[in-house]
Amino acid sequence: MGRTGAYVESLNSPSLTDTIHNILPLQDFNTLATVGHLMALALIIFYLLYLNPKQIPYATLLFALLVLLRSITLSTTHLGPPLLRLDDVPVGEFFSGYYYTKDLFFSGHVGSTFLSFLIIKSPKYFKYLFLVFPLLMAYAVLAMHVHYTIDIIGGFLFAYAVYAFGEKYLKKKIEQITNIEAED
């Protein structure tokens, strides 16, 4: 996302109004948006490594497709950040080079956590735990006014589209490839 984010950041794009921003008061959920998102990603990695390692190639491909789609949408939808926003300041120096204000459509916080929820099949309690993350991310970035409502909706829709595409066209092929390699 680095080059795409830098490209979008360099553009002079107009800001828009958002009805949900008019309803939700500006709130500081920076820790939730940053640490919560990192925790969700760490948990999906834990799930894949320890509970379902056979799914690692497939899940990696789905996440790569989501990142590719997000890079395309960021490059083609030029919106300025919401006018009144609580900047989601990076936590620590490590993330300071990845802080952008115009990387809006679609929300990576929502898209990646929702895709994680869709990928997890069992145990059921773990799957439903993951349903909490995209809902929390959606609320946090909306309440901070760092994403427009359409960015949140887009995050859910693009994640589902990637998942549905993967289930229909990629899953069996990836399983065949990994089974062939395991036999050799």
KEKE-3310 file (N, C-alpha, C; in steps of 0.2 Angstrom, whole numbers, plus 5000, padded with zeros to 4 digits):
npx = (5004:5011:5016:5005:4997:5005:5004:4990:4989:4996:4988:4976:4962:4944:4935:4921:4904:4896:4882:4882:4893:4888:4878:4885:4895:4911:4924:4937:4945:4957:4967:4959:4957:4969:4978:4968:4965:4978:4978:4968:4973:4984:4978:4971:4982:4988:4977:4978:4991:4991:4978:4973:4982:4983:4976:4983:4989:4978:4971:4981:4982:4969:4969:4979:4973:4963:4971:4976:4964:4961:4971:4969:4956:4959:4968:4959:4948:4947:4946:4945:4950:4938:4931:4930:4939:4946:4962:4969:4982:4997:5003:5017:5034:5036:5025:5024:5028:5018:5006:4992:4980:4971:4968:4955:4944:4942:4938:4952:4953:4941:4938:4949:4947:4934:4936:4944:4935:4926:4934:4937:4932:4930:4934:4917:4915:4927:4925:4914:4919:4927:4918:4915:4926:4926:4915:4918:4929:4922:4914:4923:4931:4922:4917:4928:4929:4937:4935:4923:4905:4903:4915:4916:4905:4909:4921:4916:4909:4918:4927:4918:4916:4929:4930:4919:4923:4935:4930:4922:4931:4944:4948:4947:4957:4968:4969:4971:4984:4991:4990:4996:5009:5011:5011:5023)
npy = (4994:5006:5014:5016:5023:5034:5040:5043:5051:5062:5069:5082:5082:5084:5086:5077:5078:5068:5059:5050:5054:5066:5062:5054:5058:5065:5055:5047:5034:5029:5019:5008:5007:5005:4996:4986:4982:4977:4967:4958:4954:4947:4937:4930:4926:4917:4908:4902:4897:4888:4882:4879:4875:4871:4879:4890:4894:4897:4907:4917:4920:4925:4937:4944:4946:4955:4966:4970:4974:4984:4993:4996:5002:5013:5020:5024:5031:5046:5055:5067:5068:5067:5082:5086:5078:5065:5062:5047:5043:5036:5022:5022:5023:5014:5013:5025:5029:5024:5031:5038:5050:5050:5038:5030:5023:5007:5003:4997:4992:4987:4978:4969:4963:4958:4949:4940:4935:4928:4918:4910:4894:4885:4883:4887:4897:4904:4909:4917:4926:4933:4940:4951:4960:4966:4974:4982:4989:4996:5004:5012:5018:5026:5034:5041:5048:5046:5038:5038:5033:5026:5020:5011:5002:4998:4991:4979:4974:4972:4963:4952:4949:4946:4934:4926:4925:4918:4906:4900:4900:4898:4890:4876:4873:4878:4869:4857:4860:4861:4848:4840:4845:4840:4827:4824)
npz = (5000:5001:4990:4983:4993:4995:4982:4981:4992:4987:4979:4975:4981:4983:4998:5005:5012:5025:5030:5041:5048:5052:5061:5071:5085:5085:5090:5099:5094:5092:5097:5097:5083:5078:5086:5089:5076:5072:5081:5077:5065:5069:5076:5066:5059:5069:5069:5056:5056:5067:5069:5057:5046:5033:5026:5023:5010:5002:5010:5010:4996:4995:5003:4997:4985:4990:4994:4981:4975:4983:4981:4968:4968:4977:4969:4959:4964:4969:4983:4995:5012:5025:5031:5045:5056:5067:5067:5064:5072:5070:5080:5088:5081:5071:5062:5056:5043:5036:5036:5030:5024:5014:5009:5006:5000:4997:5015:5022:5035:5039:5028:5028:5041:5040:5029:5036:5045:5036:5031:5041:5047:5058:5075:5080:5089:5088:5075:5077:5086:5078:5070:5077:5076:5062:5064:5075:5070:5059:5066:5074:5064:5058:5068:5071:5060:5050:5039:5025:5025:5014:5011:5021:5019:5006:5010:5017:5006:4996:5002:5004:4990:4986:4994:4989:4976:4977:4983:4973:4962:4965:4976:4975:4966:4972:4983:4975:4970:4982:4987:4977:4978:4991:4990:4983)
capx = (5000:5015:5016:4998:4995:5009:5001:4984:4991:4999:4982:4972:4955:4939:4932:4913:4900:4893:4877:4883:4897:4883:4875:4890:4900:4918:4926:4944:4946:4964:4969:4955:4958:4976:4979:4963:4966:4984:4977:4964:4978:4988:4974:4970:4989:4987:4972:4980:4997:4990:4972:4971:4988:4982:4972:4987:4990:4972:4970:4986:4979:4963:4972:4983:4968:4960:4976:4976:4958:4961:4976:4966:4951:4962:4971:4954:4943:4951:4942:4949:4948:4932:4933:4932:4941:4951:4967:4971:4989:5001:5005:5024:5038:5036:5020:5024:5029:5012:5001:4989:4974:4967:4967:4949:4939:4938:4942:4956:4952:4935:4939:4953:4944:4928:4938:4946:4929:4923:4939:4937:4926:4928:4929:4912:4916:4932:4923:4910:4923:4930:4913:4916:4932:4924:4910:4921:4933:4918:4912:4929:4934:4916:4917:4934:4927:4943:4932:4916:4901:4903:4921:4914:4901:4914:4925:4912:4907:4924:4929:4914:4917:4935:4929:4915:4927:4939:4927:4920:4936:4951:4949:4948:4963:4974:4969:4974:4991:4995:4990:5001:5016:5012:5013:5030)
capy = (5000:5011:5018:5018:5028:5040:5043:5046:5057:5068:5072:5087:5079:5087:5082:5077:5077:5061:5059:5046:5059:5071:5059:5051:5063:5064:5051:5045:5026:5027:5013:5002:5006:5003:4990:4981:4979:4973:4961:4954:4951:4942:4931:4926:4922:4912:4903:4899:4893:4883:4878:4877:4877:4869:4885:4896:4896:4900:4913:4922:4922:4930:4943:4947:4949:4961:4971:4972:4977:4990:4997:4999:5007:5019:5024:5027:5035:5052:5058:5070:5066:5071:5089:5086:5071:5064:5058:5040:5044:5029:5020:5020:5025:5008:5014:5032:5029:5021:5035:5042:5053:5050:5031:5030:5018:5005:5003:4991:4990:4983:4973:4963:4959:4954:4943:4935:4931:4924:4913:4905:4890:4882:4882:4892:4902:4908:4912:4923:4931:4937:4945:4957:4964:4971:4979:4987:4993:5000:5010:5016:5023:5031:5038:5045:5052:5045:5035:5039:5028:5021:5016:5005:4997:4995:4986:4973:4971:4970:4957:4947:4948:4942:4928:4922:4923:4913:4900:4898:4899:4897:4885:4869:4874:4879:4863:4852:4861:4859:4841:4837:4846:4836:4820:4823)
capz = (5000:5002:4984:4981:4998:4993:4976:4983:4996:4983:4975:4978:4980:4987:5004:5005:5018:5026:5034:5047:5052:5055:5067:5076:5087:5084:5096:5099:5095:5089:5100:5094:5076:5077:5090:5087:5069:5072:5085:5073:5060:5073:5077:5059:5058:5074:5067:5051:5058:5073:5069:5050:5042:5026:5022:5022:5003:5000:5013:5008:4990:4996:5006:4991:4980:4993:4994:4974:4973:4987:4977:4962:4970:4979:4963:4954:4967:4972:4988:5001:5019:5028:5034:5052:5057:5072:5064:5067:5072:5070:5086:5088:5075:5066:5057:5054:5036:5033:5039:5025:5026:5008:5007:5009:4997:5003:5021:5023:5042:5038:5023:5030:5046:5037:5025:5041:5048:5031:5030:5047:5047:5064:5079:5079:5094:5085:5069:5079:5089:5072:5068:5081:5073:5057:5067:5079:5065:5056:5071:5076:5059:5057:5074:5071:5054:5045:5033:5024:5026:5008:5012:5026:5015:5001:5014:5018:4999:4992:5006:5002:4983:4985:4996:4985:4970:4979:4984:4967:4956:4967:4982:4973:4962:4977:4986:4971:4969:4988:4988:4973:4981:4997:4988:4980)
cpx = (5004:5015:5010:4996:4999:5006:4995:4985:4993:4994:4979:4965:4950:4936:4924:4910:4897:4888:4878:4888:4893:4880:4880:4894:4907:4921:4933:4944:4952:4967:4966:4956:4965:4978:4974:4964:4972:4982:4972:4968:4982:4984:4972:4977:4989:4983:4975:4986:4995:4983:4970:4977:4987:4979:4977:4988:4984:4970:4975:4984:4973:4965:4975:4978:4964:4964:4976:4970:4958:4966:4973:4960:4954:4965:4965:4949:4947:4946:4947:4946:4942:4935:4935:4933:4946:4956:4969:4979:4992:5003:5013:5027:5037:5031:5020:5024:5023:5006:4998:4983:4969:4966:4961:4945:4943:4942:4945:4955:4946:4935:4943:4950:4938:4930:4941:4940:4926:4928:4938:4931:4924:4935:4924:4913:4922:4930:4918:4914:4926:4924:4913:4921:4929:4919:4913:4925:4928:4916:4917:4931:4928:4916:4922:4933:4934:4941:4925:4912:4902:4910:4920:4910:4905:4919:4922:4911:4913:4927:4925:4915:4923:4934:4925:4919:4932:4936:4924:4926:4943:4952:4951:4955:4969:4974:4972:4982:4994:4995:4995:5008:5017:5014:5020:5035)
cpy = (5006:5016:5020:5024:5034:5044:5046:5052:5063:5072:5077:5085:5083:5082:5082:5077:5070:5062:5056:5051:5064:5069:5057:5057:5061:5061:5048:5037:5024:5021:5007:5001:5004:4996:4984:4978:4975:4966:4956:4951:4946:4936:4927:4923:4916:4906:4899:4894:4887:4879:4876:4878:4875:4874:4891:4898:4900:4906:4918:4924:4927:4937:4947:4950:4955:4967:4974:4976:4984:4995:5000:5004:5014:5023:5027:5031:5040:5056:5061:5068:5070:5077:5089:5079:5071:5059:5052:5040:5037:5028:5018:5022:5020:5010:5021:5033:5027:5025:5039:5045:5052:5042:5028:5024:5012:5004:4996:4988:4985:4977:4967:4959:4955:4948:4938:4931:4926:4917:4907:4901:4887:4883:4888:4898:4907:4912:4918:4928:4936:4942:4951:4962:4969:4976:4984:4992:4998:5006:5014:5021:5028:5036:5043:5050:5051:5041:5038:5033:5023:5017:5010:5000:4994:4990:4979:4970:4968:4963:4951:4945:4944:4935:4923:4920:4917:4906:4896:4896:4896:4891:4878:4868:4874:4872:4857:4853:4859:4852:4838:4838:4842:4829:4819:4823)
cpz = (5000:4996:4982:4986:4996:4987:4978:4987:4993:4979:4979:4977:4985:4993:5003:5012:5019:5031:5041:5051:5055:5061:5073:5078:5086:5090:5094:5100:5091:5091:5097:5087:5074:5080:5089:5081:5069:5076:5081:5068:5063:5074:5071:5058:5062:5071:5061:5052:5063:5072:5062:5045:5034:5022:5021:5015:5001:5003:5011:5001:4990:4998:5001:4986:4983:4993:4986:4973:4977:4983:4971:4963:4973:4974:4959:4957:4972:4977:4993:5007:5021:5032:5041:5054:5063:5069:5067:5067:5073:5077:5086:5081:5069:5060:5054:5047:5032:5035:5033:5027:5020:5005:5009:5006:4994:5009:5022:5030:5042:5034:5025:5036:5044:5033:5030:5044:5043:5030:5035:5047:5054:5068:5079:5083:5091:5079:5072:5083:5083:5069:5071:5078:5068:5059:5071:5075:5061:5060:5072:5070:5057:5062:5074:5065:5049:5039:5032:5024:5020:5008:5016:5022:5010:5004:5015:5011:4996:4995:5004:4995:4982:4988:4992:4978:4971:4980:4978:4962:4959:4972:4980:4969:4967:4981:4982:4971:4976:4989:4983:4976:4987:4996:4985:4985)
residu = (MET:GLY:ARG:THR:GLY:ALA:TYR:VAL:GLU:SER:LEU:ASN:SER:PRO:SER:LEU:THR:ASP:THR:ILE:HIS:ASN:ILE:LEU:PRO:LEU:GLN:ASP:PHE:ASN:THR:LEU:ALA:THR:VAL:GLY:HIS:LEU:MET:ALA:LEU:ALA:LEU:ILE:ILE:PHE:TYR:LEU:LEU:TYR:LEU:ASN:PRO:LYS:GLN:ILE:PRO:TYR:ALA:THR:LEU:LEU:PHE:ALA:LEU:LEU:VAL:LEU:LEU:ARG:SER:ILE:THR:LEU:SER:THR:THR:HIS:LEU:GLY:PRO:PRO:LEU:LEU:ARG:LEU:ASP:ASP:VAL:PRO:VAL:GLY:GLU:PHE:PHE:SER:GLY:TYR:TYR:TYR:THR:LYS:ASP:LEU:PHE:PHE:SER:GLY:HIS:VAL:GLY:SER:THR:PHE:LEU:SER:PHE:LEU:ILE:ILE:LYS:SER:PRO:LYS:TYR:PHE:LYS:TYR:LEU:PHE:LEU:VAL:PHE:PRO:LEU:LEU:MET:ALA:TYR:ALA:VAL:LEU:ALA:MET:HIS:VAL:HIS:TYR:THR:ILE:ASP:ILE:ILE:GLY:GLY:PHE:LEU:PHE:ALA:TYR:ALA:VAL:TYR:ALA:PHE:GLY:GLU:LYS:TYR:LEU:LYS:LYS:LYS:ILE:GLU:GLN:ILE:THR:ASN:ILE:GLU:ALA:GLU:ASP)
# end
